[in-house]
Amino acid sequence: MNIGFFRYDYYLIVDLEATCCNTFSIPHKETETIEIGAVIVESVGLEIIDEFTVFIKPIRHPKLTDFCTELTTIKQTDLEDAPTFPQAVGTFKRWFEQYENSVFCSWGDYDKNQLERESKYHKIPYPMGEEHFNLKKQFSLALRTKKHYGMAKALMTVGLSLDGTHHRGIDDARNLAKLMPFIIGRKRIPKLGS
């Protein structure tokens, strides 16, 4: 168990959705965030106390692929009047900074790396603090396995349902919040096969 979790008053759980394709028409290093979904979970009761979601207009590859729309359910029309990445990140940062002593958490390192890469591309400061908790890794540690689970499989492993739409940032952030009691050791993860 990572005792670092207990130093914080709030967990900022973030899930990004980004442009994607299944034909290599968008290079991996050029994918762009199209949704930031986030929840603030207070560390005492592990309840969601606030939520944030915003669509973001992509500029490098502005037209969504059919694959991306099918995967995320985000449509081109959702992005037409959306803010750009720098604008959206500014709004996001102002929102989460009201929760002092919070820590950035996400399922894996993808969201952290995506925010770093896009911030660099747009020449804006990386918006998050230095510390990041990889919830996927922490879940594996709590389960005492080297195997890494996808979020849906992790929920199933602890007997929880996946609510909302998978691969929508805000819904995935809410689902990740449900795993926090297991990740930080407040609830025991059922033994596999029991």
Disulfide bonds with the S-S distance in Angstrom:
none
